[in-house]
Amino acid sequence: MKKSVTISELSDLNETFVSTFSGKDIPGKAGKGLLILTCMDSRIIPHEIFGLKIGDVKVIRNAGGQLNPEVENDIVLASYLLNCERIVIMPHTKCAMASLPLVDVRNTLADLSKKDFSNFTPRMIDDAQEKLKSDVNSLKNNALLKEGVEVHGAIYDVDTGKVNWID
Ligand SMILES: [Zn+2]
């Protein structure tokens, strides 16, 4: 198994970044008016997928790229204060969150840790397509979202890099 990166290595890598940094004074609002909600999966690099650069986009990530009340609040806030006029909810193929039933996840974690996971409730996804449609609709119907803000749904294919729009 590959060894985890150390803080010292991260520090060195950051020095390289700092040496060519050109982001000073870029506004904190989303330059392209875009916000992407996606999964924490390490195969997804939102900026590269859409050819975006520093200052262009707001990105919210969690397990599965799922809407939940906290994320929804963040998006409402961003719609008014951070120039986010187009929201893209973008889960992906081969997502671990959609691959296992909750009971299996609990059992696996209990086996690995010897701890009690019976009350552990990560948001596992039954049907990825349905979940995405429901998240898009839910956000579209959020009465507090700024008037005129667009909400779209797409699934990112981790094998091809292709973004398949569903809405
Ligand atoms: Zn995922």
Residues whose N, C-alpha, C, O or C-beta is under 5 A from the ligand:
A	BS01	ZN	C39 D41 G64 C95 A96 M97
